[in-house]
Structures are given as C-alpha cells and as structure tokens.
Amino acid sequence: MQTKGKATWGIWIISLIFGLYITLPYVIGTLAATEDRIFAGFLLNPIDGFSYLSKMYQGWQGEITFRLPYTYNAERGSYLFLFYLFLGHIARITGIKLVLVFHLSRVLAAALLVWVLHQKVIQEFSDQQLKLPLFALLLFGLGSGWLGLLFGQITTDLWVAEAYPLLSAYANPHFPLGLAMMIILLAGSRTPAIHKLIGYGLVSLLLAIVSPFGSVLVGLILLVENIYISIKAESISKAYSEWLYLLVVGLTSAPILIYDLWAARMDPLLAGWNQQNLTPSPPLWDLLISLSPVLILALPALVRKPRHQTPLVIRARIWALCAVVLLYLPFGLQRRMLTGLFIPLAVLAMVTISNGFQELKRPIAARILLATSFITPLVVLLVGLTGISRQASEYYLWRDEKEAYSWIEKETAEASLILGAPETGLRIPAYTGR
C-alpha cells in the first residue's frame, strides 16, 4: 500500500512538472512584453503557429469551410482543418482572443494525453518497478539532438513536434489531441458490444478530422496486428472481434480521409499547395540521433520476441515497425509517419531494461536512460527562454506592426488583397483575415 501511494504521488508530481513545462514559458513570454514589443504566443515552429491562427480567424469570421489564406484567388472553400475552424468559432462565441483559445485548448489536449498515457500505457505495463520511470520518459523524453547542436545540426527532436508527447504538447493543440486518440484506439477493447464500438467509432471519426495521418497509421497498425493474431490463431474467424473492431474504425474514418484526398486533388489551388507540401523523412543519421538513446535500448525488444508478449508490447512492436517501414517508402509525406513514434520506442526500451537487467539493477538502468533523454528537453526550454530574453523577431511583434494589422482589420474590406514581405505576409491572415 505504501509503494502504491508513492507511485500515485510520483504520477501527480511528474504530471505537474509536465504542465509547468508546457505553460510557464508562454506566461514568461507574455509578461516579458514591453511598450514596443508584443509576444506573439509561439515558441516552437512559429511559422506553423501563425498558419493555425489564420485558420482560427476564418472560424472566428463564421466560416465553416477553409480557404487558403495566402493566395488571392481562394474563393472556393473546403471542409478541411475543421478543428481550427471550430476553435475560431469558440473564440467568437466566448469573446476570448484567438491565441488564448489556442493555448487553452493546447493545455486541455495535453492533459488528456497525460491521462491516456497513464491509463492505457502505464497501467498496462507489467513491470511495477518501471511504471514511474516509463511515465516520466513518455512525458519528458527526447532524443540526443543536443549532440547535433554541437556540430551545428538541428535534428528532428528539436522541431518535428508530432513525434514526441513533450514537443506535441509544447507546440499546438491538435498534436497532443491526435496522439491521445491514437492511443485510445490502439488500446481499445476488442469487444462486439455495440455501445463500445459506437464510442470507438466516434473517436476514429474525430481522429480523422484532427490528425488524418494519425488515422492512417492507426488503421495500418490494427491491420498488421489482426493479421498477426489470425495467423497465430490459424483462423480469421477466431479473430472475429478484432476484425470487427478494425472495420468500425476504418469505416468511420474512411469518408473523412477520402474527402481530404479528393479536396486536395480537385481544388486547383489546394492541389498546387499540396505539390509543394513535401515532408521527406530525415536522413538516417538524423533519425538515429533524434530517437536515441531510447531507440538503442528498444532495438532488442523490437527484433527479438520479449519474454512477456502482452498486448501493449505487441502493439508497440507493430507500431514501431510500421512507422519505420513507412518512413522510407517512396512518397512525399514520409515524415508524417513519425507521429507518436517515441511512445512505442519508450515502451520497448523499458521492456529491454525489464528483460535484460536484474531486479536490483533495473532502477539504475532506468535512471541512466532518463538522464540521457532529459538533456534535449532542457535545451528546448533554454532556446525558448533565450529567445524571450532577447525578444527575438520570431517570437515578438513590434507594437506598431500589431497596430497596423488592427487598422487593416477595421478599415479594409474582407476581400482586400494586402501585399507584404514573407514575415508580415505570414501574419496578415492570422491577425486580419485578409
């Protein structure tokens, strides 16, 4: 009972520190504003941040369809990016500023992710000694990108937020929300009960809206898992509930995914945008640095069957293998398959420690893994705070610039075309809807 109490306190303390990590820097950035400089509200990938605000602005205007905000001819709307359009509607209804709605939803999505990781991953992990270290690793772990910085290289774990729970929660709301729903579906109960299938179907539908690539990845993982189960059972009929579950997940997400593909191809402006929207995989050396030391420890559990093949371990192995294969298939969106990859690798790394170390040495090995995985998160935090201290142009707007956006918003027609440099051209749709 005492050990369980300590573990519970440990979970709460880790969760609290995680919450402080993803919120305090933004509070500091806001408080550091001066008479001349205003904090824009983004500390990781600010270019993407302004594009999210521009989508929210369209929702704030009452739109239910998305139009490309960076071209003059985007008159035709499509039912894309509905999550950010929805947040814009929330801002309009509540009267809360767009950027504040963005961060409130980000924190709520991060809280959901923390809860799901605890309920669906930590609770299912079999080694009691390693539950708390695994929870800390999942929430705070990154790769060894700090080593790349020593040689002037910016590696994946410093900017590809969707691969890691920490960076996902630090960057935007749809990454942690998507990861949470992915885990819910992958850990879902394979039961033919109608009410549960309806619930998972709704989660699958929402995942397709929020994170289409996450939806594709979930479908592939479930398919491979079902094939594995059917082969092991020597019969598809014996895996009836698993195939029914996949059917429900697939049928509820397919219409959204098909529409997304159709819209991106049929609208000439979206098609042109999509042609340049290439996200190739990082070089192999980059990937190795960005996922190590977790990757190094995960490899034994990945290539050899662990002693305890629990459903959690099986799905972690399948997830990691599917992602690695997809990362290097010849298509233009390879990097999207990194979504959440750190999660199964962290589980497998702890499985290796559990299987390969004696009981007394496991906590020591886990602490070493945590220590080496926590350096890059400190670097990410330091980079943000340094940018705040010098009021970097990526993070701050000139007050005169913000006043100019306010004037454009109030004094020009909504259909106005505003010409601007790349930096201001990025911000005009986010603050004016023009």
N, C-alpha and C positions, 0 to 999 in steps of 0.2 A: 504493500500500500504506500509506503514511504517513497519507493522508487517511482511508482506511478505518479505520485504528487510532484516529485521533482521534474519528471518528464513533462507534465502539464504546465508547470511554471516555465520550463525551458521553451516550450512551444509558444507560450504567450510572450516571453521576452524576445525571442527571435522574431516573432511577427511584429512586435512593437518597433524594434530596431529597423526592420524592413520598411515599416510605414514611415518612420522618420527619414530614412534614406531617400525615399521617393517623393517626399513632400517638403522637407526643410530647405533644400537648395532653392526651390522655387519661391518659398517665402523669403529667403535671404535675398534672392534676385529682385523681388518686388520691393523690399524695404531699402535696397541699395539704390533705388531710382533717385535722381536729382532733379533740379529745376530744368535742366536741359535734356536729360536722358530718361526714357521710359522703358521699363522691362517688357519685352515682347511676350515672354511666357514660355519660351522653348530653350531647352538646354542640350538636347540630343537631336540631331538631324533637323535643325530649324527650317530648312527648305521644305521638308515634308510637313512640318508643323503649320506653316502658312497655307499650304495647299489644303490641309484639313480645315482650317478656319474658313477658307474660301468656300468649301462645300457646306459648312455650317451656315455661312452667311446666306447661301441660297435657300436653305431651310428656314432661316430667320425671315426671309422675304416672303415665305409662304409657299415656296416651290415644293412639289412632290417628285419632280424629276431633276436629274443632274445635267447641267450643260458645262462643257469645257469653258472655264473662266479665263483662259489665256489666249483666246482667239476671238476675232471679231464676228465670225460667221456662225457661231454655235447657237443657232436658233432652235434646233430640234433637241428636245430633252430625252433622256433615257433613265430607266429605273435602276440606276447604279448608285453605289455609295449611299445607300438608304440609311445606314446607321448614322452618318454625319449629317445628313439632311434632317433626320429625326432629332438629333441633338440641337440643331438650329431651331427647330420648332419648339423644343423645350425652352430654349433661351428666350424666344419671342413670347411664349405664354407666361413664363415666370418673371420676365424682365431682368434676368441675370445676364451679365456680359458673356459673350461667346467664349472668351478664353477661360473664364471661370467655370462655365458649364463643361468645357473640355477637361479641365483638371479635376473637377468633382467627379465626373464620370470615369476618369482615369483611376482615381483613388478607389472608387467603388468597384471597378472591374478588377483592380489589383487585390482588393480584399476578397473578392470571390475566388480569384486564382489561389490565394493563400489557403482559403478554406478547402477548396477542391484538392489541392496538393496534399493537405493533411488527411482528408477523409478518404481519398481514392488511391493515394500512393503510400503515404507514411503508415496508415492503419493496415495496409495490406502487406507491408514489408515484414518478412518473417523474423529477422534478427533484431531482438529487442534492444541490444546494445547499440545498434547503429541507426535506430529510428531518428533520434535527435540530430546526430551528425548529418544524416541524409536530408532532413528538413532544412538545416542551415545551408547545406550545399545547393539544394534546389533553389533556394531564395536568393543566395548571395554569390553563387559560383559563376566565374567566367573563366576564360582561357588564360594563356600566357602572353597576351598582347603587349604587356609592359616590356617584354623582351624585344618585341618588334620595334617598339618606340626607340630603344637604344640604338637601333640601326636605321632610324628614320622611316620605318614602315608602319602604316596604320592597318592593322589586321582586322579580321571580321568581328572579333569580340569587342571591338571598340565602336562599332557603328551598325552592324546588322542586328537590330534590336529583337526581331521576332524569334531568333534562335534561343534566347535566354530569358527566363522569367524575370530576372532583375532588370535588364535593359528594356524588356517589353513594358513593364510597369512604370519605368522611368520615362518612357518616350511618349506614349499615347494610350487612349482607352481601348482601341479595338484589338491590339495585340494581346494584352492580358485576358480580355474577354474571350477572344478566339481560342487561346490556349486552354482556358478553363473549360470551354465547351468541348474541345477536342478530348480532354481527359475524361470528362463526364461520359462521352460516347464510347471511348475506348474501354472504359471500366464499367460500362453499363451492364445490367443484369440481363443475361440471355434467356429471358422468360417469355412465354407466349401470352402472358397476362395483357389484356387489351389496354388497360389504363396506363401500364408502364410503357408499352410500345407507343402509345399516343404521346406520352411525355418525351420519350427519346426522339420521336419524330419531330416534335416541335423544336427541340434543341438542335437537331440536324438542320432544320429549316433556317433557324437563326444563325447557325454557324455558316451556312452557305451565303447568307446575306452579309455577315460581318467579316468572314475570312474564307473566301472561295477556295484558296489554295489549301487551307487547313482542312476544308471539307473533302477535297480530292485526296489528300494524304490519309485522312481517316478512312475513307472508303477503300483505298488500296490496302491499308494495314488490316482492316477487317476481312477483306477478300483473301489475303495471304494466310491470315490466321485460320479462316474457315477451311481453306484447302488443307492446311496442316492438320486440323482436327479431323477432317473427313478421311484423310489418308491414315491417320493414326487409328481411327475407329473402323477403317476398311469399309466405310459406308457413308454416303451422303445423308441417307435417311436418319442415321443415328445422330447426325449433327443438325437436325431439323430446326431446332430453336435458334442456333447460330445463323443459319441461312435466312430464317425469317427475320431476325434482327437486322441483318445486312440489307435485306430487301426493303424494310421500313426506312432505314437510314438513307439508302440510295434513292428511293422513290420520293422522299420528302426534300432532298437536296437537289436532285437532278433538274427540276424545272428552273430553279434559280441559276444553276450553272450553265444550262443550255441557253437561257435568255442572255446571260452575261456574254457568252461566246458569240451569240447572234448579234447582239447590240454592238459589240466591238468590231464586228466584221461589216455590218450593214451600214452603219453611220460612217460616211467618208472621213469626217474629222476624227472620230474615235479610232477608225482604222489607221489613219495616219499617225495618230498619237501612239497607238499600240505597236506600230512598226519600230518605233524608236525606244519603246519601253522594254528594253532588253536587260535582264538581270542574270548574267552568266555566273557560274559558280566561281568561287575564289580559287586561286592556284592551290595545288595540293599542299605545298609547304605552309601556305597561309592557314588552310583548314587544320593542319596538324597543330600549329601553334595556337590557334584560336579555340581549339577544343581540348587541349592538353592542360593539365595532367589527367583530367577526367578520362579522356579518350584512351590514354595509355593503360590505365587501370581497367577500363571497360573491355578492352580487346580480349582478354582471356575468357570472360563470360560471354562475349559475343561469338567467338569462333568455336568454343567448346561448350558442350551442354553442362550447365551448372548442376550441383547435387540436388538442389531443390527447385524443380521446374514448376513454380507457382504461376497462376495466370498472369500476375504482374510481371514476372521475369520473362515469360513467353512473349507478351506484348511488347515489352521493352526491347527485346532482341529483334522482333519483327519490325518494329518502328525504326530502329537504328539501321537495320539492313536495307529496308525500303528507301529510307532517306538517302543513304549513301549511293545506292544504285541510281535513283532519280537525279541526284546532284550532277551526274556526269553523263546522262543521256543527252543526245544532241537536239535540244530545243531551247528556245530563247529565255525561258523563265526558270532556269535550273535553281538559282539561289533561293527561290521561294520555298523550295523543299527543305531548307534549313529550319523551317518553322518548328520551334519547340524541340529541336534535336538534342539540346543539352539535357532535357528531362530524362529520356531513356538511358543516355550515356551515364548520367549521375547514378541512376538506379543500378546499372550494370557494374559501375565502379565499386559501389558498396557491396554488391554481390561477390565480386572478386575478393574484397577485403574479408568478407564473411567466410568465404570458402577457403581462402589461402593463408589465413593467419590464425594462430591460436587465440583462444578466448581472451587471454590477458593482453595480447598484442594488438587486437583489433582496434581498441580506442586510440592507441598511439598512431597506428597507420591512418585512421580516420582524421586525427588532428593534423597530421602532416599534409594530407590531401586538402583539408580545409584551408590550412595556412597558405599553401601554394596556389589555391584557387581564389583567394581573397585579395591578392595584390592588385590585380587589374581593376576590380570594383573601386578600390581606393584611388587608383589613377583616374578613373572616370569621374569620380566625385571631385577630385582635385582639379581636373580640367574645367569642370563647370564652375567651381568656386573661383578659380583664377580668372576665367572669362568674366565673371560677375565683378570681381575686384577691379579689373581694368575697363569694365563696361564695353566689352567687345561689340563691334557692329553687328555680329551675327545674333547677339542676344538683346541688343538695345536699339531703340529708335530715337532719333532726335525729336524733341518735342515739337519743333517747327514742322517736321515731316508728318508727325501724327496729326497736327492741326490742319495740314494740307489735305490729308486723307478725309478728315471730318468735313472740310469745306467741299471737297468733291462729292462726298456722300449727300450733303444737304443741298448743294447748289447746281448739280448737274442731273440730267435725265438718266434714268436707269440704263438706257440703251447707249449711253455715251461711250465713245472709244477714247481711252486715255493712253497716250504713249509714254513709256518710261524705260529707264535702264533695267538690266536684268534684276537687280536687287529690289528696286522700287516696283518693277513690273510684277514681281512675285507677291508683293504686299498689297498692291492696289485692290485685287479681287477679295483679299481677306478682310480689308477694312472698309471697302466702299461697295463691293458687289459689281464694280464696273469691269 
